[in-house]
Amino acid sequence: MTILVAYDGSEQSDYALEMATTAFPDEQLCLAHIVEPTAEYGDTGGFSATIYQQELDNAETMLQDVAEDLPDGQSATTVVRYGRPVHELLSIAEDEGVEHIVIGSHGRDGAKRLLLGSVAETVARRSPVPVTVVRNQPTAKPPERVVVPFDDSEPARAALSFAAEQYPDADITALYAVYPPSEVTGAGEAALGDIEDWADRLDEHTETVLGHAASAADRNITTDTVNGNPAAAIVEYADEHADHIVMGSHGRDGLSRLIMGSVAETVVRRSPTSVTVVRGQSGD
């Protein structure tokens, strides 16, 4: 397996590298740095080709130094590219046969180019392989409490399977966010009747969803529910109960409450802990 680590020399990219070496100690790393275009990247703007090449060379030297300091037994290739970070990171992942991407939640400006939170969110949304967005400095051991938002969709099942396999010693909680589906959140008497009907079926449906989570995990897990807007409720729950979140990138509507890409993106942006986003196919 090859693990792509987005690295720009920032504190957050150091955290991403620590996470990668902790979670994947026996895997090949691919350290990637993207030199991002700016308005000054032309001679008329005061940025000469010589300075541009120097930045590329500096980036390659930085990555080589980082690769040499990796723990014993772990090797890495390095890739430096010029372009837009999201496009280039996804392109590198495809070219290098990457099976997992690890990226910090934000970076810093200057010669060590930005890895903005928006870049991490967009990579997580578009990547066909799992993406771990690292928020804080990781511990020296795998997470002990993993929360998997679960709505019984195929992406949620994929996320739960990933968590069970990747974190075999962790306490895993399948979390169902109880929130009325879109067809019952309109206005007027009809919507009120729909809400009442949905509420009558809610307990049975919730029990079914969480029962499916327990069987899908193929191991002992905990199940729990939260009420309210899914993204906000997941983040609030994780703040007290999680060292790590693993979630599907999208889901389906209806009573199987959606874990939409927008929800995953919001959780990535607001989560107090690191998040792994697993791509899955939604079902009907």
N, C-alpha and C positions, 0 to 999 in steps of 0.2 A: 504494500500500500504506500502511496505517496501523499504526503500532507503538505499542502501549500500554506505557507505563513507569510502574510503581508507584513513587510518590515520597513520602517522608515527611521529607525533610531529613536523614536519617541518612547516615553514611559509606557504608553499603552501597547505599542508594538513589542516592547520587552515583555510585558505581561502575556501577550499572545504567544510569544516564543516559549515562555515558561510553561504555559498551558499545553502547548504542543509537545514539548519534551516530557512533561509529566503524564499526559494522557496517551501518548504514542511513543513510548521509549524505544521501541524496537523497529520503528518505521523510518523510511526515507523521507527527509524533509526537502522541500523546495522553497528557498527563501527568495521572495520577490520584492523588488522595489520599483516603483513607477515614478519617473520624472514627468511631472505634469506640465502641460503647456501653460504659458501665461502670456499676457499682452506684450511682455518684454522679450519674447523669444525670437526676435529678429534684429538684424543689424540696425534697422531704422529706429527700433525701440531701445537701443542701447545694450542689447544682449547679443553678443557675438557668437559665432559658431564655436570659437575656441572656448569660451566660457561654458557653453552648452556641453561640449565634449568633456570638459573638466568635471562638470556635475555628474555626467554618466560614469566617468572614471572613479570619482569619489564614492559614488554609490556602490560600484562593484567592489572597491576596496573595503568599504564598510561591511558588505555582506560576506566577503571572504574572511574578514576578521571575526565576524559573528560565527561563521561556520567552523572556524578553527577552535572556538571556545565551547563548542557543544559538548555535552556529557560523553564520556567514553562509550564507544559502541554505536553512537548515532552519527550518521553521515548526512550531508546536505549538498544539493546543487544550488546554484545561485542564478537568478535571472534579473536583469535590469532592462526595462523598456521605457520608451517615451510615449506618452499618450494620456488618455483619460483613464483614471484609476479603475473604474468599474469595468469598462470594456477590456482593458489590458489584463486585469486579474482573471476575469472569466476566460479570456483567450489563453492565458498561460495554463490555467487549470485544464483546458481541453487539450492543449498541445502536449502537456506533460503527463497526461493520464492521471490527473489528481483525483483522489477519492474523498478528500475532506479539505475544507478551507478553514483556517483560523485567522482571525483579524481582530485588531483592537478597535474599541468603540470610537476613538478619535485620536488625533495626533497633533502635530504642531507645524507652524509655517516655517518658511525659510528654506535653506538648502535641503534640509530633511523634510521632504514634501508631506503635505497633509494626508492623513487618513481620517477624513471627517466621519462623524457618526452617520451622515447621510450616505457615504460610500459603503460603510458596513451594512447598513439597512438595505441598500439597493443590491449589493452582492448577495445578501441572504435571500432576498426576494427572487432574484433571477437565476441563482446557481442551481444546476441540476444535481449537484452533490451536496451533502450536509455542510452547513457553515456554522462554526462556533464563533460568536461575537463575544470577546472577552472584555468585561467591564472593570474588574479589579485585579489586583495582584493575586494569582492563584496560590493555594497552599501546596505543600510538597506531596500531597496525597490526593487521590481522586475524590470527587464530591461524595458526601455521605447522605445528603438529602436531595433527591431529584424529583422535581414536579413536572408532570406531563399533562398539559391541558388536553382534555379528551372529550370528543363529541361523537364518537363512534364512526367518524368518517375514515376513509382510507388513509389520508395524510396523518390523522391522529393515531391510527393503528401503526403506521410506519414509524412514527415518532416513539411510540411506546415500545415497539420491538427494538428499535435502535437503543433506547435507554436501557432496556433489560440486558441487551448484549454488551453494550459499551461499559455499563456500570453494574457489574454483577453483584458487587458487595454493598451497593447503596440501598437505602430505603427509598422506594419509588412510590410516589402518590399520583394516581390518575385523578385529575381535577376537572370536574364538570361545571362550567359556568352557566348557571340557570338564568336565561334571559329570553323574553318573548320573541318568537320568530317574526320576521318582517311582515307576514300577512296579518298579524294581529296587533300591530302597533300603529294602525291608522287612527282616524278620528271618527266620532259619531257612535250611534247605538250599535251598529253592526260590529264595529271593532271591539266595543265593550263586550258584546256577546262572545266574540271569538276569544277574547282574553279569559272570560269565565270558563269557556269550554277547554281552553289550553290549561288553565289552572287545575281543572278537574282531572285532567289526564297527566299532570306533571309528575306526581309521585311515582306512578307506574312507569312512566317514560324514563325518569331519572334512574330508577332501580334497574331498568333494562340496559341503559347506556353503561352504567357502572359495572353491571354484571358482565357485559361484553368486554369491558376493560380488563377485568380480572382474568377472563379466559384468554384474551389476546396476549397478555403479558407472558403467559406460560411460566409464571413463577409467582411467589407470594408478593402482593403489593397492597398498598393502602388506597382506598378510594375516599373522595371528599367532594363537597360541592361548595360553590360560592354563588352569591346572587348579585346581579347588576351587570353593567356594561362589561363584556368579556375581558377586554384588554386591561381596564382599570382594576377589575376584580382579581385577575391573574397576578398583576404586578403587586397589589396589596398583599395577596396571600403569600407570594414568594418572599416578600420582605421579612416575613416571620417564619416561614417554613421551608425555605429552599436554599441550597448551596448552588444549584444549577437548574435551569429550565431547559427541557427538550420539547419542541412543539412542531407540529406540521405546518407547512407553509400556506395551506388553504384547506377549505372544507366544503361543506354543503349546507344549504339553507333548510328551513323547515324545522321540525321538532328536534332533529339531530343538529343541534345548534352549531352555526358555522365557526370554524377557526379560519377566518379569511386571511389572505395575504396581508391585508391592511391591519388586522389584529396582530399578526406575527410581527409586522414592522413596528407597530406601536409598542409592543412588549419589548422588542429589541432596544428601542430608543429609551424606554423608561425603566427597564428592569434594574433592580439594585444588584443583581448578580449576573453572571455570564449566561448566555442563551445559545443553544444549538437549534438551528432551524433545519428540518428535514423535509425535502421535497416529496410530495406524494400526489397521486392522482385522485381527484374527487370522484365520488360515485353518485349514482342516482338513488 
